[in-house]
Amino acid sequence: MESRLLYDRKTAARMLSISVRSLDYIIAGKGLDTRRIGSKVLVTHASLVRYASGNHCESVVTSGSAKGSGNTSTAARNAASSKCA
C-alpha cells in the first residue's frame, strides 16, 4: 500500500468520498491542513486521517429564512443542534 505525505485536491476528495468543491469548503474553513507548492494545493495525510475519524455536522438552519427575516428561532436552532449530537 502506498503511503504518501501529501495529496492533491482530487485525490484527497476521493479519499474522503466527497466532491472537490466540498473539499475546498473544508479547506477554506481550516478543517484540513494544506501545503502549497507553486500553484498546487496539497492536503496532508495526517489531516485527512484526523478529519475522517471525527464527526462533522453541517447546520441545516441558516441565519435567515427564505423571506430574509434574519431571525432564527431558538427552537429551530435547538432542533438543528440536536441532529448533530
Number of C-alpha atoms within 10 A of each C-alpha: 3 3 6 8 9 19 18 14 20 15 14 20 19 12 13 14 12 12 13 16 12 12 21 15 12 14 16 10 9 10 15 20 16 18 13 9 8 6 6 10 15 19 24 18 18 13 15 19 13 11 16 13 9 7 8 10 10 9 11 12 15 13 11 12 11 7 6 8 9 11 10 13 12 9 9 13 15 11 13 17 15 9 11 12 8
